[in-house]
């Protein structure tokens, strides 16, 4: 199955944009009357029938809709963007494939990157959502200062991954199934002691992601994968 994306289908925009239409007509060779599957990125699959087939805009009518099976947990990863933006885009792609609900970008004391392009990041997530045949696009938030992010988190299970030889608790041991999780992942230079203290003061639990020293994007993906496995 090939999956197409139209975020405003519920508002009555029953057509594919130029990029989706080009893929539909030039790559997949779809024709008028063919059925395809479209998602709005909000948890619903739509079976639609192509009405007008054009490489710039394919219009359709909805045949039926099917909600995606809802999960009884949610995952929010807050990560400091890496100096090499390709690495953080890799994380966004893979975590979307695995299943993630929210992605935040945080600016820390040791951050080497202080700017990101949310539109570019969202395009990566959309492509990964379609490739993995999911109907839910993760919410992606713009860059926020570490302190501001901490102050905004008031509920759920909250963790901060920190490279510390004296840290005996793995994320898998402290996280409980069926919950809402927020996990902080630091930059290449890790969180500062002051940031660690601030997070702990706000109810975040310090956790390990294993004995290996992981790159930022790898640590973020490990946290996402661990929480998904915990809820199987």
Residue frames as a rotation matrix with the C-alpha (Angstrom) as fourth column:
UNK 1
0.572 0.820 0.000 0.00
0.820 -0.572 0.000 0.00
0.000 0.000 -1.000 0.00
UNK 2
-0.602 -0.663 0.445 1.10
0.638 -0.734 -0.231 3.53
0.480 0.145 0.865 -0.77
UNK 3
0.181 0.631 -0.754 0.01
0.942 -0.332 -0.051 6.28
-0.283 -0.701 -0.654 1.59
UNK 4
-0.286 -0.188 0.940 -0.67
0.576 -0.817 0.011 9.89
0.766 0.544 0.342 0.64
UNK 5
-0.512 -0.034 -0.858 -0.94
0.809 -0.355 -0.469 12.96
-0.289 -0.934 0.210 2.88
UNK 6
-0.324 0.444 0.835 -3.58
0.283 -0.797 0.534 15.67
0.903 0.409 0.133 2.95
UNK 7
-0.877 -0.159 -0.454 -3.69
0.467 -0.058 -0.882 17.41
0.114 -0.986 0.125 6.36
UNK 8
-0.770 0.604 -0.205 -6.83
-0.464 -0.751 -0.470 19.42
-0.438 -0.267 0.858 5.59
UNK 9
-0.869 0.453 -0.202 -9.02
0.129 0.600 0.789 16.66
0.478 0.659 -0.580 4.24
UNK 10
-0.407 0.743 -0.532 -11.54
0.898 0.219 -0.381 17.14
-0.167 -0.632 -0.756 7.07
UNK 11
-0.356 0.230 -0.906 -11.85
0.061 -0.962 -0.268 20.82
-0.932 -0.150 0.329 6.06
UNK 12
0.657 0.750 0.070 -12.92
0.061 0.040 -0.997 19.78
-0.751 0.660 -0.020 2.56
UNK 13
0.156 -0.674 -0.722 -9.62
-0.931 -0.345 0.120 19.91
-0.330 0.653 -0.682 0.66
UNK 14
0.552 0.185 0.813 -10.18
-0.055 0.981 -0.185 16.69
-0.832 0.057 0.552 -1.27
UNK 15
0.923 -0.369 -0.112 -7.14
-0.107 0.033 -0.994 16.80
0.370 0.929 -0.009 -3.48
UNK 16
0.504 -0.843 -0.190 -3.42
0.805 0.378 0.458 16.02
-0.314 -0.383 0.869 -3.37
UNK 17
0.581 -0.374 -0.723 -0.85
-0.270 -0.926 0.263 18.80
-0.768 0.043 -0.639 -3.53
UNK 18
0.648 -0.302 -0.699 1.59
-0.755 -0.132 -0.643 19.08
0.102 0.944 -0.314 -6.42
UNK 19
-0.442 -0.894 0.075 4.28
-0.895 0.433 -0.106 16.82
0.063 -0.114 -0.992 -4.93
UNK 20
-0.420 0.362 0.832 1.81
-0.268 0.827 -0.495 14.11
-0.867 -0.431 -0.250 -3.94
UNK 21
0.665 0.729 -0.165 0.00
-0.330 0.088 -0.940 14.38
-0.671 0.679 0.299 -7.27
UNK 22
0.262 -0.672 -0.693 3.24
-0.946 -0.038 -0.322 14.05
0.190 0.740 -0.645 -9.20
UNK 23
-0.734 -0.529 0.426 4.13
-0.629 0.766 -0.133 10.90
-0.256 -0.366 -0.895 -7.27
UNK 24
-0.065 0.830 0.555 0.62
-0.203 0.533 -0.821 9.52
-0.977 -0.166 0.134 -7.77
UNK 25
0.823 0.502 -0.267 0.59
-0.303 -0.009 -0.953 10.07
-0.480 0.865 0.145 -11.55
UNK 26
0.472 -0.707 -0.526 4.21
-0.823 -0.139 -0.551 9.91
0.317 0.693 -0.647 -12.70
UNK 27
-0.589 -0.758 0.279 5.60
-0.806 0.528 -0.268 7.26
0.056 -0.383 -0.922 -10.34
UNK 28
-0.643 0.394 0.657 2.63
-0.143 0.781 -0.607 5.07
-0.753 -0.484 -0.446 -9.44
UNK 29
-0.965 0.216 -0.149 0.72
-0.144 0.036 0.989 5.67
0.219 0.976 -0.004 -12.71
UNK 30
-0.572 0.818 -0.065 -2.62
0.476 0.266 -0.838 6.00
-0.668 -0.510 -0.542 -10.97
UNK 31
-0.880 0.340 0.331 -5.63
0.219 -0.326 0.920 6.76
0.421 0.882 0.212 -13.16
UNK 32
-0.520 0.785 0.337 -9.10
-0.824 -0.564 0.042 8.20
0.224 -0.256 0.940 -12.79
UNK 33
0.504 0.803 -0.319 -11.30
-0.611 0.592 0.525 5.80
0.610 -0.070 0.789 -10.83
UNK 34
-0.155 -0.632 -0.759 -8.41
0.275 0.710 -0.648 4.17
0.949 -0.309 0.063 -8.97
UNK 35
0.916 0.401 0.002 -8.62
0.074 -0.173 0.982 3.89
0.394 -0.900 -0.189 -5.19
UNK 36
-0.217 -0.976 0.027 -5.78
0.169 -0.065 -0.984 5.16
0.961 -0.209 0.179 -3.01
UNK 37
0.451 0.296 -0.842 -5.27
0.860 0.109 0.498 5.65
0.239 -0.949 -0.206 0.75
UNK 38
-0.078 -0.381 0.921 -4.83
0.067 -0.924 -0.377 9.12
0.995 0.033 0.097 2.22
UNK 39
0.044 0.106 -0.993 -4.11
0.989 0.138 0.059 10.17
0.144 -0.985 -0.098 5.80
UNK 40
0.726 0.249 0.641 -4.62
0.180 -0.968 0.172 13.51
0.664 -0.009 -0.748 7.48
UNK 41
-0.366 -0.930 0.022 -1.76
0.119 -0.070 -0.990 12.90
0.923 -0.360 0.137 9.93
UNK 42
-0.419 0.314 0.852 -4.29
-0.849 -0.469 -0.244 13.16
0.323 -0.825 0.463 12.76
UNK 43
-0.714 0.000 0.700 -4.95
-0.450 0.767 -0.458 9.44
-0.537 -0.642 -0.547 13.18
UNK 44
0.346 0.904 0.251 -7.33
-0.240 0.344 -0.908 8.62
-0.907 0.254 0.336 10.32
UNK 45
-0.839 -0.454 0.298 -6.92
0.138 0.352 0.926 6.64
-0.526 0.818 -0.233 7.09
UNK 46
0.138 0.880 -0.455 -9.20
-0.526 -0.324 -0.786 7.53
-0.839 0.348 0.418 4.18
UNK 47
-0.474 -0.139 0.870 -9.96
0.636 0.629 0.447 5.28
-0.609 0.765 -0.210 1.25
UNK 48
0.033 0.437 -0.899 -10.60
-0.328 -0.845 -0.423 7.64
-0.944 0.308 0.116 -1.65
UNK 49
0.296 0.137 0.945 -11.46
0.802 0.502 -0.324 7.39
-0.518 0.854 0.039 -5.35
UNK 50
-0.683 -0.631 -0.368 -9.52
0.296 -0.700 0.650 9.52
-0.668 0.335 0.665 -7.79
UNK 51
0.452 0.891 -0.050 -11.79
0.411 -0.258 -0.874 11.85
-0.792 0.374 -0.483 -9.75
UNK 52
0.968 -0.245 -0.063 -9.46
-0.189 -0.536 -0.823 14.08
0.168 0.808 -0.564 -11.71
UNK 53
0.573 -0.817 0.067 -5.90
0.632 0.492 0.598 12.87
-0.522 -0.300 0.799 -12.28
UNK 54
0.849 -0.344 0.402 -3.35
0.044 -0.711 -0.702 15.56
0.527 0.613 -0.588 -12.98
UNK 55
0.101 -0.910 -0.403 0.34
0.779 0.324 -0.537 15.85
0.619 -0.260 0.741 -12.14
UNK 56
-0.667 -0.321 0.672 -0.31
-0.055 -0.879 -0.474 19.21
0.743 -0.353 0.568 -10.44
UNK 57
-0.624 0.510 0.592 -3.48
-0.751 -0.183 -0.634 18.32
-0.216 -0.840 0.497 -8.53
UNK 58
-0.752 0.416 -0.511 -5.34
0.128 0.853 0.507 15.02
0.646 0.316 -0.695 -8.18
UNK 59
-0.391 0.699 0.598 -8.86
-0.904 -0.415 -0.106 15.40
0.174 -0.582 0.794 -6.82
UNK 60
-0.847 0.088 -0.524 -10.76
0.113 0.993 -0.017 12.61
0.519 -0.074 -0.852 -5.08
UNK 61
0.181 0.889 0.421 -13.93
-0.704 -0.181 0.687 11.63
0.687 -0.420 0.593 -3.27
UNK 62
-0.640 -0.406 0.653 -13.93
-0.767 0.402 -0.501 9.85
-0.059 -0.821 -0.568 0.09
UNK 63
-0.215 0.518 -0.828 -15.20
-0.252 0.789 0.560 6.25
0.943 0.329 -0.039 0.08
UNK 64
0.805 0.438 -0.400 -14.71
0.286 0.304 0.909 5.52
0.520 -0.846 0.119 3.77
UNK 65
0.096 -0.775 0.625 -12.50
-0.663 -0.518 -0.540 6.36
0.743 -0.363 -0.563 6.74
UNK 66
0.634 0.009 -0.773 -10.81
0.419 0.837 0.353 4.21
0.650 -0.548 0.527 9.35
UNK 67
0.745 -0.396 0.538 -9.30
-0.637 -0.662 0.395 5.55
0.200 -0.637 -0.745 12.58
UNK 68
-0.135 -0.880 -0.455 -5.84
-0.320 0.474 -0.821 4.32
0.938 0.035 -0.345 13.47
UNK 69
0.492 0.247 -0.835 -5.68
0.596 0.604 0.529 2.09
0.635 -0.758 0.150 16.54
UNK 70
0.564 -0.227 0.794 -5.04
-0.483 -0.870 0.094 4.42
0.669 -0.437 -0.601 19.47
UNK 71
-0.279 -0.739 -0.613 -2.17
0.327 0.527 -0.785 3.73
0.903 -0.419 0.094 21.84
UNK 72
0.781 0.567 -0.262 -2.65
0.399 -0.130 0.908 3.82
0.480 -0.814 -0.328 25.61
UNK 73
0.300 -0.726 -0.619 0.64
0.690 -0.282 0.666 5.66
-0.658 -0.627 0.416 26.16
UNK 74
0.958 -0.040 0.283 2.45
0.185 -0.670 -0.719 8.64
0.219 0.741 -0.635 24.69
UNK 75
0.225 -0.962 -0.153 6.10
0.916 0.155 0.370 9.51
-0.332 -0.224 0.916 24.13
UNK 76
0.985 -0.028 0.171 7.57
0.025 -0.953 -0.302 13.01
0.171 0.301 -0.938 24.13
UNK 77
0.258 -0.960 -0.110 11.30
0.955 0.236 0.181 13.32
-0.148 -0.151 0.977 23.46
UNK 78
0.990 -0.081 -0.113 12.97
-0.087 -0.995 -0.049 16.70
-0.109 0.058 -0.992 24.08
UNK 79
0.457 -0.849 0.265 16.38
0.841 0.510 0.183 16.74
-0.291 0.139 0.947 22.44
UNK 80
0.310 -0.476 -0.823 19.14
-0.180 -0.879 0.441 19.28
-0.933 0.012 -0.359 21.92
UNK 81
0.992 0.096 -0.077 19.74
-0.090 0.143 -0.986 19.62
-0.084 0.985 0.151 18.15
UNK 82
0.380 -0.899 0.218 23.10
0.674 0.431 0.600 18.33
-0.634 -0.081 0.769 16.98
UNK 83
-0.163 -0.553 -0.817 25.67
-0.260 -0.775 0.577 20.47
-0.952 0.307 -0.018 15.17
UNK 84
-0.982 -0.090 -0.163 25.18
-0.184 0.315 0.931 18.25
-0.032 0.945 -0.326 12.12
UNK 85
-0.308 0.951 0.034 21.47
-0.866 -0.266 -0.423 18.68
-0.393 -0.160 0.906 11.36
UNK 86
-0.148 0.225 -0.963 21.43
-0.687 0.677 0.264 15.45
0.712 0.700 0.054 9.31
UNK 87
-0.866 -0.256 -0.431 21.85
0.089 0.767 -0.635 13.49
0.493 -0.588 -0.641 12.54
UNK 88
-0.764 0.644 0.029 18.81
-0.213 -0.209 -0.954 15.03
-0.609 -0.736 0.297 14.22
UNK 89
-0.077 0.728 -0.682 16.77
-0.996 -0.081 0.027 14.55
-0.035 0.681 0.731 11.04
UNK 90
-0.542 -0.181 -0.821 17.75
-0.299 0.954 -0.013 10.87
0.785 0.239 -0.571 11.19
UNK 91
-0.975 0.207 -0.084 16.32
0.145 0.298 -0.944 10.72
-0.170 -0.932 -0.320 14.71
UNK 92
-0.386 0.881 -0.273 13.07
-0.700 -0.473 -0.536 12.36
-0.601 -0.016 0.799 13.58
UNK 93
-0.155 0.286 -0.945 12.75
-0.872 0.409 0.267 9.90
0.463 0.866 0.187 10.71
UNK 94
-0.651 -0.204 -0.731 13.41
-0.028 0.969 -0.245 6.78
0.759 -0.139 -0.636 12.77
UNK 95
-0.939 0.341 -0.038 11.39
0.046 0.017 -0.999 7.79
-0.340 -0.940 -0.031 15.82
UNK 96
-0.248 0.877 -0.411 8.41
-0.917 -0.350 -0.192 8.57
-0.312 0.330 0.891 13.58
UNK 97
-0.219 0.109 -0.970 8.72
-0.587 0.780 0.220 5.09
0.780 0.617 -0.107 12.08
UNK 98
-0.866 -0.177 -0.468 8.87
0.223 0.701 -0.677 3.52
0.448 -0.691 -0.568 15.56
UNK 99
0.260 0.963 -0.075 6.04
0.646 -0.115 0.755 5.62
0.718 -0.244 -0.651 16.98
UNK 100
-0.736 -0.413 -0.536 6.50
0.670 -0.554 -0.493 8.93
-0.093 -0.722 0.685 18.78
UNK 101
0.273 0.962 -0.023 3.88
0.960 -0.274 -0.050 11.51
-0.055 -0.009 -0.998 19.71
UNK 102
0.999 0.040 -0.005 5.83
0.040 -0.999 0.020 14.70
-0.004 -0.020 -1.000 20.33
UNK 103
0.144 -0.988 0.060 9.30
0.972 0.130 -0.194 16.01
0.183 0.086 0.979 19.56
UNK 104
0.987 0.065 -0.149 10.70
0.103 -0.960 0.261 19.15
-0.126 -0.273 -0.954 21.19
UNK 105
0.227 -0.950 0.216 14.02
0.663 -0.012 -0.749 20.83
0.714 0.313 0.627 20.53
UNK 106
0.919 0.084 -0.385 15.78
0.378 -0.462 0.802 22.37
-0.111 -0.883 -0.456 23.51
UNK 107
0.404 -0.800 0.444 18.63
-0.046 -0.502 -0.863 24.86
0.913 0.329 -0.240 23.73
UNK 108
0.847 -0.165 -0.505 21.07
0.528 0.370 0.764 23.92
0.061 -0.914 0.400 26.49
UNK 109
0.729 -0.620 -0.290 24.21
-0.311 -0.677 0.667 25.46
-0.610 -0.396 -0.686 27.95
UNK 110
-0.285 -0.910 0.302 26.41
-0.140 0.351 0.926 23.13
-0.948 0.221 -0.228 25.90
UNK 111
0.617 0.601 0.508 24.35
0.419 0.296 -0.858 23.28
-0.667 0.742 -0.069 22.70
UNK 112
-0.570 -0.822 -0.007 26.31
0.353 -0.252 0.901 23.74
-0.742 0.511 0.433 19.48
UNK 113
-0.745 0.416 0.522 23.24
0.481 -0.207 0.852 24.48
0.463 0.885 -0.046 17.35
UNK 114
-0.720 0.477 -0.504 20.80
0.255 -0.493 -0.831 27.24
-0.645 -0.728 0.234 18.25
UNK 115
-0.252 0.669 -0.699 18.68
-0.855 -0.493 -0.163 27.32
-0.454 0.557 0.696 15.06
UNK 116
-0.706 0.116 0.698 16.53
0.350 0.915 0.202 24.74
-0.615 0.387 -0.687 13.31
UNK 117
-0.755 0.517 -0.404 14.08
-0.645 -0.474 0.599 24.85
0.118 0.713 0.691 10.41
UNK 118
-0.435 0.630 0.644 10.78
-0.372 0.526 -0.765 23.33
-0.820 -0.572 0.006 11.64
UNK 119
0.507 0.667 -0.546 9.39
-0.767 0.060 -0.639 23.09
-0.394 0.743 0.542 8.09
UNK 120
-0.089 -0.643 -0.761 12.31
-0.823 0.478 -0.307 20.93
0.561 0.599 -0.572 6.99
UNK 121
-0.888 -0.206 0.412 12.00
-0.437 0.659 -0.612 18.74
-0.146 -0.723 -0.675 10.07
UNK 122
-0.041 0.962 0.270 8.26
-0.535 0.207 -0.819 18.30
-0.844 -0.178 0.507 9.45
UNK 123
0.399 0.148 -0.905 8.90
-0.907 0.210 -0.366 17.17
0.136 0.967 0.218 5.86
UNK 124
-0.658 -0.691 -0.299 11.17
-0.591 0.720 -0.365 14.43
0.468 -0.063 -0.882 7.21
UNK 125
-0.752 0.426 0.503 8.46
-0.309 0.447 -0.840 13.32
-0.583 -0.787 -0.204 9.66
UNK 126
0.279 0.893 -0.352 5.76
-0.775 -0.007 -0.632 13.32
-0.567 0.449 0.691 6.96
UNK 127
0.065 -0.342 -0.937 7.88
-0.854 0.467 -0.230 11.13
0.517 0.815 -0.262 4.69
UNK 128
-0.894 -0.448 0.003 8.60
-0.369 0.731 -0.574 8.71
0.255 -0.514 -0.819 7.57
UNK 129
-0.391 0.841 0.373 4.92
-0.517 0.134 -0.845 8.58
-0.761 -0.524 0.383 8.56
UNK 130
0.468 0.583 -0.664 3.92
-0.867 0.158 -0.472 7.64
-0.170 0.797 0.579 5.01
UNK 131
-0.233 -0.667 -0.708 6.74
-0.742 0.593 -0.314 5.12
0.629 0.452 -0.633 4.61
UNK 132
-0.980 -0.185 0.079 5.82
-0.184 0.674 -0.716 3.33
0.079 -0.716 -0.694 7.84
UNK 133
-0.458 0.878 -0.140 2.08
0.219 0.264 0.939 3.42
0.862 0.400 -0.313 7.00
UNK 134
-0.610 0.275 -0.743 1.07
0.752 -0.094 -0.652 5.41
-0.249 -0.957 -0.150 10.05
UNK 135
0.113 0.752 0.650 -1.81
0.770 -0.479 0.420 7.88
0.628 0.453 -0.633 10.26
UNK 136
0.901 0.187 -0.392 -0.43
0.418 -0.620 0.664 10.04
-0.119 -0.762 -0.636 13.06
UNK 137
0.245 -0.813 0.529 2.17
0.360 -0.430 -0.828 12.74
0.900 0.393 0.188 12.51
UNK 138
-0.037 -0.279 -0.960 4.14
0.999 -0.004 -0.037 13.62
0.006 -0.960 0.279 15.64
UNK 139
0.959 0.275 0.073 3.77
0.266 -0.957 0.112 17.14
0.100 -0.088 -0.991 16.97
UNK 140
0.014 -0.998 0.067 7.03
0.965 -0.004 -0.263 18.97
0.263 0.068 0.962 16.39
UNK 141
0.849 0.324 -0.417 7.76
0.479 -0.805 0.350 22.07
-0.222 -0.497 -0.839 18.44
UNK 142
0.634 -0.636 0.441 10.21
-0.011 -0.577 -0.817 24.90
0.773 0.513 -0.373 17.71
UNK 143
-0.268 -0.874 -0.404 13.44
0.565 0.197 -0.801 25.34
0.780 -0.444 0.442 19.62
UNK 144
0.762 0.511 0.398 12.92
-0.080 -0.535 0.841 26.39
0.643 -0.672 -0.367 23.25
UNK 145
-0.203 -0.845 0.494 15.34
-0.708 -0.222 -0.670 27.23
0.676 -0.486 -0.554 26.02
UNK 146
-0.574 -0.119 -0.810 15.93
0.244 0.919 -0.309 24.36
0.782 -0.375 -0.498 28.45
UNK 147
-0.972 0.167 -0.163 14.58
0.117 -0.258 -0.959 26.28
-0.202 -0.952 0.232 31.45
UNK 148
-0.473 0.843 -0.257 11.40
-0.868 -0.496 -0.030 27.25
-0.153 0.208 0.966 29.62
UNK 149
-0.191 0.378 -0.906 10.75
-0.452 0.785 0.423 23.68
0.871 0.490 0.022 28.54
UNK 150
-0.791 -0.185 -0.583 11.27
0.374 0.607 -0.701 22.37
0.484 -0.773 -0.411 32.09
UNK 151
-0.900 0.430 -0.068 8.84
-0.218 -0.580 -0.785 24.91
-0.376 -0.692 0.616 33.51
UNK 152
-0.310 0.817 -0.486 6.15
-0.939 -0.181 0.294 23.89
0.152 0.547 0.823 30.99
UNK 153
-0.344 0.132 -0.930 6.20
-0.169 0.965 0.200 20.17
0.924 0.226 -0.309 31.89
UNK 154
-0.413 0.259 0.873 3.79
-0.891 -0.314 -0.328 19.49
0.190 -0.913 0.360 34.72
UNK 155
0.470 0.672 0.573 2.39
-0.748 0.647 -0.146 15.98
-0.468 -0.360 0.807 34.27
UNK 156
0.850 -0.082 -0.520 3.28
-0.287 0.755 -0.589 12.44
0.441 0.650 0.618 33.27
UNK 157
0.742 -0.671 -0.008 6.46
0.491 0.535 0.687 10.44
-0.457 -0.514 0.726 33.88
UNK 158
0.913 -0.408 0.000 9.47
-0.345 -0.773 -0.533 12.70
0.218 0.486 -0.846 33.41
UNK 159
0.679 -0.726 0.111 13.06
0.586 0.626 0.514 11.56
-0.442 -0.284 0.851 32.88
UNK 160
0.733 -0.581 -0.354 16.42
-0.673 -0.697 -0.249 13.10
-0.102 0.421 -0.901 32.12
UNK 161
0.864 -0.503 -0.002 19.04
0.483 0.831 -0.277 10.89
0.141 0.239 0.961 30.46
UNK 162
0.757 -0.616 0.217 22.41
-0.650 -0.743 0.160 11.77
0.063 -0.262 -0.963 31.93
UNK 163
0.448 -0.700 -0.557 25.86
0.092 0.656 -0.750 10.27
0.889 0.284 0.358 31.43
UNK 164
0.193 -0.285 0.939 26.88
-0.929 -0.361 0.081 9.47
0.316 -0.888 -0.334 35.00
UNK 165
-0.466 -0.477 -0.745 28.81
-0.280 0.878 -0.387 6.45
0.839 0.028 -0.543 36.24
UNK 166
-0.990 0.095 0.109 26.96
-0.087 0.211 -0.974 6.66
-0.115 -0.973 -0.201 39.55
UNK 167
-0.265 0.947 -0.181 23.56
-0.951 -0.288 -0.113 6.45
-0.159 0.142 0.977 37.85
UNK 168
-0.883 -0.200 0.425 22.29
-0.216 0.976 0.010 2.87
-0.417 -0.084 -0.905 38.44
UNK 169
-0.107 0.967 0.231 18.73
0.108 0.243 -0.964 3.27
-0.988 -0.078 -0.131 37.15
UNK 170
-0.938 -0.138 0.317 17.93
0.310 0.069 0.948 2.40
-0.152 0.988 -0.022 33.55
UNK 171
-0.679 0.714 -0.172 14.95
-0.733 -0.648 0.205 4.03
0.034 0.266 0.963 31.85
UNK 172
-0.287 0.586 -0.757 13.32
-0.303 0.695 0.653 0.63
0.909 0.417 -0.022 31.38
UNK 173
-0.567 0.002 -0.823 13.37
0.658 0.602 -0.452 0.01
0.495 -0.799 -0.343 35.14
UNK 174
-0.856 0.207 -0.474 11.84
0.236 -0.660 -0.714 3.30
-0.461 -0.722 0.516 36.25
UNK 175
-0.679 0.641 -0.357 9.29
-0.722 -0.497 0.482 3.85
0.132 0.585 0.801 33.50
UNK 176
-0.555 0.601 0.575 5.92
-0.022 0.680 -0.732 2.19
-0.832 -0.419 -0.364 34.06
UNK 177
-0.814 0.294 0.501 3.69
0.576 0.296 0.762 0.88
0.076 0.909 -0.410 31.24
UNK 178
0.070 0.938 0.339 0.65
0.877 -0.219 0.427 2.84
0.475 0.267 -0.838 30.08
UNK 179
0.218 -0.062 -0.974 1.74
0.660 -0.726 0.194 6.38
-0.719 -0.685 -0.118 30.84
UNK 180
0.940 -0.062 0.337 2.70
0.203 -0.691 -0.694 9.69
0.276 0.720 -0.637 29.27
UNK 181
0.390 -0.890 -0.238 6.49
0.818 0.216 0.534 9.99
-0.423 -0.403 0.812 29.08
UNK 182
0.947 -0.310 0.088 8.77
-0.228 -0.837 -0.497 12.98
0.228 0.450 -0.863 28.66
UNK 183
0.579 -0.814 -0.030 12.48
0.726 0.500 0.472 12.29
-0.370 -0.295 0.881 28.22
UNK 184
0.846 -0.389 -0.365 15.23
-0.430 -0.902 -0.036 14.90
-0.315 0.188 -0.930 28.06
UNK 185
0.586 -0.714 0.383 18.23
0.791 0.607 -0.081 14.17
-0.175 0.350 0.920 25.83
UNK 186
0.551 -0.406 -0.729 21.21
0.057 -0.854 0.518 16.52
-0.833 -0.327 -0.447 26.06
UNK 187
0.825 -0.312 -0.472 23.67
-0.563 -0.370 -0.739 17.90
0.056 0.875 -0.481 23.50
UNK 188
0.521 -0.699 -0.489 27.06
0.083 0.612 -0.787 16.45
0.849 0.369 0.377 22.58
UNK 189
-0.536 -0.776 0.332 28.54
-0.218 -0.253 -0.943 17.96
0.816 -0.577 -0.033 25.75
UNK 190
-0.369 0.537 -0.759 25.63
0.802 0.597 0.032 16.63
0.470 -0.597 -0.650 27.87
UNK 191
0.680 0.660 0.318 23.58
0.328 -0.662 0.673 18.68
0.655 -0.354 -0.667 30.29
UNK 192
-0.339 -0.746 0.572 25.36
-0.305 -0.489 -0.818 20.97
0.890 -0.452 -0.062 32.71
UNK 193
-0.778 0.031 -0.628 25.21
0.558 0.493 -0.668 20.16
0.289 -0.870 -0.401 36.45
UNK 194
-0.850 0.481 -0.216 22.92
-0.276 -0.756 -0.593 23.16
-0.449 -0.445 0.775 36.87
UNK 195
-0.343 0.739 -0.580 20.51
-0.852 0.015 0.523 21.87
0.395 0.673 0.625 34.21
UNK 196
-0.493 0.116 -0.862 20.51
0.188 0.982 0.025 18.44
0.850 -0.150 -0.506 35.83
UNK 197
-0.900 0.127 -0.418 19.65
0.408 -0.092 -0.908 19.96
-0.154 -0.988 0.030 39.20
UNK 198
-0.689 0.673 -0.270 16.90
-0.675 -0.731 -0.100 22.13
-0.265 0.114 0.958 37.69
UNK 199
-0.305 0.570 -0.763 15.31
-0.553 0.546 0.629 19.12
0.775 0.614 0.149 36.00
UNK 200
-0.600 0.030 -0.799 15.44
0.507 0.787 -0.351 17.03
0.619 -0.617 -0.487 39.18
UNK 201
-0.933 0.249 -0.261 13.96
0.070 -0.586 -0.807 19.94
-0.354 -0.771 0.529 41.16
UNK 202
-0.400 0.810 -0.428 11.05
-0.905 -0.422 0.047 19.91
-0.143 0.407 0.902 38.69
UNK 203
0.333 0.650 0.683 10.34
-0.645 0.686 -0.338 16.22
-0.688 -0.328 0.648 39.15
UNK 204
0.594 -0.207 -0.777 12.47
-0.645 0.454 -0.614 14.65
0.480 0.867 0.136 36.43
UNK 205
0.790 -0.336 0.513 14.17
-0.156 0.698 0.698 11.37
-0.593 -0.632 0.499 37.35
UNK 206
0.036 -0.874 -0.485 17.77
-0.966 -0.155 0.208 10.81
-0.257 0.461 -0.850 36.29
UNK 207
0.780 0.267 0.565 18.10
-0.148 0.957 -0.248 7.67
-0.608 0.110 0.787 34.16
UNK 208
-0.438 -0.899 -0.020 20.67
-0.421 0.185 0.888 5.72
-0.794 0.397 -0.460 32.20
UNK 209
0.617 0.574 -0.538 20.24
-0.750 0.223 -0.623 4.41
-0.237 0.788 0.568 28.66
UNK 210
0.947 -0.299 -0.116 22.92
0.254 0.921 -0.295 1.74
0.195 0.250 0.948 29.02
UNK 211
0.538 -0.806 -0.245 26.64
0.464 0.040 0.885 1.36
-0.704 -0.590 0.395 29.59
UNK 212
-0.147 -0.601 0.786 27.71
0.989 -0.095 0.112 2.75
0.007 0.794 0.608 26.21
UNK 213
-0.396 0.006 -0.918 28.30
0.135 -0.989 -0.065 6.45
-0.908 -0.149 0.391 25.60
UNK 214
0.019 0.562 0.827 25.74
0.930 0.294 -0.221 7.28
-0.368 0.773 -0.517 22.94
UNK 215
-0.910 -0.168 0.379 25.53
0.340 -0.824 0.453 10.09
0.237 0.541 0.807 20.42
UNK 216
-0.769 0.631 -0.100 22.69
-0.430 -0.627 -0.650 12.52
-0.474 -0.457 0.753 21.02
UNK 217
-0.151 0.764 -0.628 20.50
-0.969 0.012 0.248 11.21
0.197 0.645 0.738 18.21
UNK 218
-0.455 -0.059 -0.889 21.20
-0.088 0.996 -0.021 7.58
0.886 0.069 -0.458 19.17
UNK 219
-0.976 0.083 -0.201 20.29
0.209 0.106 -0.972 8.23
-0.059 -0.991 -0.121 22.80
UNK 220
-0.527 0.829 -0.189 17.03
-0.755 -0.558 -0.344 9.90
-0.390 -0.039 0.920 21.74
UNK 221
-0.064 0.490 -0.869 16.12
-0.776 0.523 0.352 6.93
0.627 0.697 0.347 19.55
UNK 222
-0.728 -0.248 -0.639 17.05
0.161 0.844 -0.511 4.41
0.666 -0.475 -0.575 22.27
UNK 223
-0.901 0.432 0.028 14.74
-0.174 -0.301 -0.938 6.20
-0.397 -0.850 0.346 24.70
UNK 224
-0.187 0.861 -0.474 11.91
-0.977 -0.214 -0.004 6.15
-0.105 0.462 0.881 22.17
UNK 225
-0.172 0.057 -0.983 12.44
-0.478 0.868 0.134 2.47
0.861 0.493 -0.122 21.37
UNK 226
-0.942 -0.226 -0.248 12.71
0.104 0.508 -0.855 1.49
0.319 -0.831 -0.455 25.04
UNK 227
-0.686 0.725 0.055 9.36
-0.457 -0.371 -0.808 3.08
-0.566 -0.580 0.586 25.88
UNK 228
0.005 0.662 -0.750 7.69
-0.968 0.193 0.164 1.50
0.253 0.725 0.641 22.87
UNK 229
-0.437 -0.246 -0.865 9.00
-0.162 0.968 -0.193 -1.95
0.885 0.056 -0.463 23.87
UNK 230
-0.993 0.045 0.109 7.86
-0.106 0.062 -0.992 -1.39
-0.051 -0.997 -0.057 27.45
UNK 231
-0.349 0.936 -0.054 4.29
-0.670 -0.289 -0.684 -1.04
-0.655 -0.202 0.728 26.20
UNK 232
-0.624 0.114 -0.773 4.12
-0.616 0.537 0.577 -4.04
0.481 0.836 -0.265 23.87
